[in-house]
Amino acid sequence: MNQKIYQRIIFDTQGDISRVTSEYVKETFDVTCDQKFSTIEDYVYYIDNQCLNTYFSKIWQPDMKKWKYSGLKLVDEVNSLNPRSVLDVGCGYNEFKGKIHNLTGIDPYNDRADHKISIMDFQPNQRFDVVLCLGSINFGSRDKITAEIAKTVLLLEQGGTMFFRVNPGVNHDRPEARWILFFAWNVPFIIELAEQFNLKVLDIRDDANLRKYFVYRKI
Ligand SMILES: C[S@@+](CC[C@H](N)C(=O)[O-])C[C@H]1O[C@@H](n2cnc3c(N)ncnc32)[C@H](O)[C@@H]1O
């Protein structure tokens, strides 16, 4: 759960759900909420999703050229693996489409995705030789991140490769990103996940803008 949003609601309402009105939600989070929920957690989930939607559908813009390892360089790197299928999780504007072979882009908030869906809701009838998670498994709590990693591992073929770009918890500058919870990725967590999900760490590097680039193989 997004603790930034949860803590703010608890602070403002002292836990009294009747004070979580549509006016309060609009004023505090700039989110339209015409529904009534029976728990504060449900409000948090809804507001979090709306904030992510506003930011990633209207405000955030990509810049693939700025990445040393996790941008355009991946085109040749992934194609050299001759993948039969590639999944781009959180593809944004789907910029690898037509450049990386056999690629499907999913994203819950961007209309350019092949499937407008989140990683947790995506139920394909195949596995993928390569999965890209470039800045997209980075929002919310440790539990949410771990569940999303578990799902990507499930979608990856045995012996398949996953490429990541992750944020160490740095907020984006725009005010619309204020309520987004950026998970603070770090190297010990990358290694811990590898052990938990039986993955081999093939590479870890510092990319631009304090981001980490790393590569897993499913063994
Ligand atoms: C920082 S952008 C990166 C986009 C693109 N991968 C790139 O490198 O330019 C993060 C993307 O992750 C997407 N995203 C957020 N939550 C997601 C989820 N649960 N499942 C899949 N994609 C998600 C956002 O909509 C956004 O397009």
The ligand as an ORCA input file, in Angstrom:
! r2SCAN-3c Opt
* xyz 0 1
  C       9.232      5.753    -15.842
  S       8.082      5.077    -16.994
  C       9.148      4.101    -18.032
  C       8.564      3.771    -19.384
  C       9.455      3.004    -20.339
  N       9.683      1.643    -19.860
  C      10.772      3.720    -20.549
  O      11.819      3.176    -20.191
  O      10.768      4.819    -21.104
  C       7.218      3.854    -16.033
  C       6.101      3.168    -16.774
  O       5.610      2.097    -15.971
  C       4.209      2.020    -16.131
  N       3.619      1.297    -14.988
  C       3.296      1.781    -13.762
  N       2.752      0.823    -12.998
  C       2.740     -0.307    -13.761
  C       2.283     -1.639    -13.536
  N       1.734     -2.010    -12.366
  N       2.398     -2.544    -14.541
  C       2.947     -2.188    -15.717
  N       3.405     -0.934    -15.986
  C       3.300     -0.008    -15.018
  C       3.790      3.484    -16.247
  O       2.530      3.657    -16.834
  C       4.919      4.083    -17.081
  O       4.623      4.066    -18.449
*
